[in-house]
Amino acid sequence: MSDERVPWLRFFATAAKGTEVALRDELREKRFRKVRADRGGVHFEGPIEEGYRACIELSIAVRVLLLLTEMDAPSGEALYEGVREVDFGPFLHPRLTLAVRASCKDSRLTHTQFIAQKTKDAIVDQLRDRLGARPSVDLEDPDVVLSVHLVRDRASLYVDLSGESLHRRGYRTHVEEAPLKETLAAAILRLSGWDRKSPLLDPMCGSGTIAIEAALLAHDVAPGLLRPRHGFERWASHDAGAARRTAELRDAARARIRKEGPLVMGSDVSATALETARRNARATGMNVRFLKRDVRDIEPLRPPGFVVTNPPYGERLEGGPELYEGMAEAFTTRMRWHTVVILAGTPAILRAMRMRPAKEITVFNGPIECRLLTYSMQGD
């Protein structure tokens, strides 16, 4: 069926602050259409199957949202009436559960709980009037999640295709303290300039997220293949035909997996962290080599490649000047001809490096403002 004969929909893939450009580039690489970066994520368009495909294939997106409607909402009554005009039959019936999330900025409606309540009331009232019964609210594990964003009295209503956040790949059953989210790790790898062919090392790997995400990228493993299902598979409209199309998308993604890939390694001083990393890597089927080694004893890759790492820092874990000074000396003296990329959550890391980075990008690790520092280490 041609695109002209199917509904053309508008989607928004969310991303960690500062990684929107990386997500935009990923969408373009994977041939999504009408791609446009925005604050907090990236817009794209296409038939509903493109939303399914985004959930399966994207490594950087945190959520994939489908725009249902936009409306003026200067009051609770206007919001309620605008939401009631949407047909929620494709998503909900009385046996399913829902949750509504809300955000607002520069609007007359200022209370997110009130906005969410009005939106929920409009949805369940519509379904009760049409079907004689209403779905229940479940804030823990809802079948359908809707999001309403209100900016300058203009509301946008979305339904979430993802279900759980897409950073929850399903492989990380064991974690160390303050792990890096998988989606942010994938964004860092893309922003690092790594070509997915050169060898790569994370010398402070913790539970192994950067190294595992690197292996998945190098082998072109769609991260959604690691999840048992996505939110859209719980919708009322996800019938046998939709299930068949979803299976075809998964089969196509599996067919693209590459058997061969570069050397990907992780190292850490903690034996417990390394055992966690190995278990997580085994859950993906990826061949990642993990070694017990202090970052100050780092050894060069052969041939030279990329060092990508997320050192411990104040809000996350205890770092300190001694660690940063030793790390900087090891990178500058032992890793000549390598590209070194550091997610720095404290200015102390930049000071310890004592050299100007070739590139510096601001990204957010949750609420923590970080600098992604890229250094091109020169030889003698």
Buried (B, 14 or more C-beta within 10 A) or exposed (E): EEEEEEEEBBBBBBBBBBBBBBBBBBBEEBEBEEBEBEEBBBBBBBBBBBBBBBBBBBBBBBBBBBBBBEBEBBEBEBBBBBBBEBEBEBBBBBEBBBBBBBEBEEBEBEEBEBBBBBBBBBBBBBBEEEEEEBBEEBEEEBBBBBBBBBEEBBBBBBBBBBBBBBBBBBBBEBBBEBBBBBBBBBBBBBBBBBEBEBBBBBBBBBBBBBBBBBBBBBBEBBBBBBBEEBBBBBBBEBEEEBEEBBEEBBEEBEEEBEEEBBBBBBBBBBEEBBBBBBBBBEBBEBEBBBBEBBBBEBBBBEEBBBBBBBBBBEEBBEBEEEBBBBBBBBBBEBBEBBBBBBBBBBEBBBEBBEBEBBBEBEBBBBEBEBBBBBBEBEEE
